[in-house]
């Protein structure tokens, strides 16, 4: 259960897979699996219910609120020939039921830590020093009675603090210092005047573009790019740190009206704030997400 996501268990169902690394639903929120493929179906053909309430992100048809693992009582994955009440789903139907309290008080607490002091250097790291890789996931649950044999509660909290520096050697090509001023004499290419004809192209002298022929907006754009730091013209951003802060809360109350009638209510909310470095410095991608889910019912 790396990452403490219950959908990882759903992937154990025969014919189920995450659909690949580039599935759009899986990249909606950092470090979370948003969808799964069942029997070759699309990852946005699934339905999700949490205590009988719809739990679907309408933009990507992925799971919206991801429940805390220790607040889940049970979940069920249906992959084919399910009831018409699940007509929204044509792939898989995932039903989750949360825990409820009892007369006795029960709870637990956890903390999972990973950092660069405990890791070895990845083989594909472009740096000789170990990049920052810190993950702290912690929380707890508590359930019990408010009124004996009548009113019960169950609540949970989980926090995530992620700080991860890039070690992926993926590169992006950027202009060299000379190319930024129109000097391609050392670039190993021939630069032609775009105003000349295709049949008799005119090469710029010494492969240098005159300043009068350069667009001021292009010059300003190139000034915002970093200089190459790997090889002749490649740049790898390994200095900035990916950050994620997540706080997940859930509370459920159950009230026994009679021996045959029970009422319950549950409210869950998760605040997620991501800062994801882009290929070049100072171009961070910012994300703020607050999925919520409310369910009220009787049995």
N, C-alpha and C positions, 0 to 999 in steps of 0.2 A: 504493500500500500504506500509506495513512494509518492509523497505529496498529499496523502490522506484524502483521496477522492474515491467515493464509492463507485463511480462509473468504471473504475479500473476492474472492479469485480464483475460488473456487467459485461465486460469484454471477454469474460470466460465462457459466456453462453456460446454454444456451437453456432458457427456462421457469423459471429460478430467480430468487428475489428474497428479500430479508431479511424479508418478511412484514409490514413496517410498523414504525413507531417504538415502538408500544406492545406489541409481542410480549413475552410474559412471559419467555421464554428470553433475550431480549436485555437484560433489565434485572436478570438474576440477579447478574451481576458487572459492576462499573463499566468502561465503555469496551470491552466485549467483545461480539462477536456470538455468541450462543449457539445459534442455529438458523437454518435457511433453509427457504423454501417452494419446493417443486418442482412445477411444473405445477398450481398452485393447491392443493396439498395442505397439510395442517397443518404447522406448524413443529416439532411434537413427534413427527412420524412418521419421523424420520431415524435412521440408525444411524451410529456412528463407530467406526472401528478404528484403532489406532496400533500398528504393527508386528504386526498380527494380534490384538492384545489389545483387548477392549472398552474404549471410552473414552467412556462415557455417564453423565451425571448422572441417577440414578434418580428424583430428585424432579421434574425438568422434562423429562426425556428430551432434554436438550441436551448439547453437548460438555462434557466434564468438564475434562480437562487440555488447555490450549492450548499446543501445542509452539512452541518458539522458531523463528522463520521460517528462520534460517540452519542449523538442524539437520535440516531436511526435505530428503530426497533426491527424493521424488516423492509426488504424491497423485492420487487418482482419484475422480471423482464419477460414480456410476451412478444414473440417474433412473428407469429402467423395465426390467422383464424381466431382473432380475439373478438370480443363482443362489440356490437354496434355502438355501445356507449363510448368506445374509444375511436370513433370514426375520424377524429382529427389526424390520427397516425396511420400511415400506410407502410411504415417500416417496422419499428419497434415501439412498444408501449412500456414505459418504465414507471412503476408505481412505488412510491416510498411512503412508509408510515413511521412517524416519530415516536419516541418513547414517552411514557406517561408515568407520573409519580404513584407512590403507594403509601401505605401507613408507615412503613419503615423509611428511614433516611439513608440514601445511597448517593455516592458521588465518586468522582475520580479526577485526577489532574495529570497533565503530561507536559513535557517539553522535549523537543527534538532540536539538536544543534549540529550544524556543520559549518566549519570555517577553514581558512587556509592553513591554520596550525595543525590540522588533522589530515590534510590532503597531500597528495603528491602532485607534481607538476604534470599537466596534460601533455601528451606526446606532440600535439599539434600547436602548442603555445608558441607564439612568435617572440616571446620575451623569455630571457633567462631566469627571471625571478617569478615567483608564484603569484598569479593574479588574485585579487581579492575575490573570495567566494564564501559568503557568510549567509547562512539560512537559519533562522530561529523561528520555530513553530511551537506554540504553547497554548494552553487553555485548560478548561475543566468543566465538569457538569455537576449538578446537584438536583436531587429529586426527593420528594417526601410529601408529608401531609400538612395541610393548613387546618382542616377540620377532620378529625378521625372518622374514617369510613364514609366521608362525604366529599371533601374538597382536597384535591391534590395538585401538586405543581412539579414541573421538570424544566430546568433551564440549562443553557450551555453557552460558553464563550470560547472562541479560538482566535488567536492573533498570529499574524505572519509578518516577519521582518526579513526582507531579502535584499542583499547587497552583493551584486555579481558583476565583476569587471569582465570585459570581453576578452576571450582568448581565441576566438575563431579567426583563422587566417584569411578569411574572405577579404578581397581587396577591391578598391575602386580606383579607376584611373583619374588622375588630376593633372592639370597643366603644370609644366615645370616653370621655374622662375623666368627663363628666357622666353618660353612660349607665351607667357602672359603679356609680354610686350611686343609680341608678333615676330619673335626671332625663332625660326624653325631650322636654322642652319645646322644645329647639332641633333636634330630629332630623327634623322635618317629617312625623311620623306621629302617629296617635292610639293611645293605649295604653288598653285596656279591662280591667276587672276580670274575670279568668277565672272567678270564681265567679258572675257574673251570667248571665242566660239569653241564649241566642242571639237570641231575638226582641226582647229589650229590654236590650241590653248597657249597662253602666254604665262611663262613661269615668272614669279616674282624674283627679282635679283637677289642672289644669295639666300633664297627661301626666307626672306624677311618681308613681312607685311607692313607697308608704311603706316605710320600712326594716323594719318589723315583718312585711311581706309578702314580704320577700326571703329566699331560701334561703341560709344561711351557706356551704354548699358551692359554690354558684354565685358568691358574692362572692369566695371564695378562688380559684376557677378563673379568674375575670376578672382578678384581681390578678396572675396568672402570665402574662397576655397582654401583648404590647407595645402601646404607644400608636400611633395612626396616624402615619405619616411621609410619606404621599402623599395629598393631597386631604383630605377631611373624615373619612373612616373607613376608609381603606385602608392596608395595611402591605406593604412590600416588603423582604425580607431581602437586602441587598446587601453586608453587612459581613463575614459569615462566609465562610470559605474551605473549599472542598471539597478533601479530601486523599486521596491514594492512594499507598501504597508497595507495590511488587510486586517479588519476587525469584524468578526462574525458573531452575531448574537441570535439567540433563539429562546423563546419562553412559551411553555404550554401549560394550560390549566384544565383539569377535568373535574366535573361536578356530577355526583350521582343523585339524580332527582328521586327516582324510585328504583326498585330492583330491576325494572325493565327499561328505564329511560336514563341515559347518560348524556350530558352536554360537555362539549370541549371547545376550547379556543386556543389558537396558536398564532404567534406573530414572530417572524424571522426577518432579519435585516443584516446586510453585509456592506461595509464601506471599504472600497478598494481604490487605492491611489497608486498609479504607476508612473515612473519616469524611465523611458526606454531610450538609450542613446541611439542616434542615427549613425549612418556611415561616416559622417563628418562631424567634428566637434560643434558644440553650441547649437545643435539642431535637434534637441531632445523631443521625443514624442511624449506628450502628457495625456494621461487617461484618468478619469474619475468616474467610477461606477458605483451605483447604490441599488442593487437588486433587493426587492422586498416581497414577502409572501405572507398572506393572511388567510387563515382557514377557521371557520366556525361550523360546527356540525353536531349531530346527535346520533345516538344509536339505541 
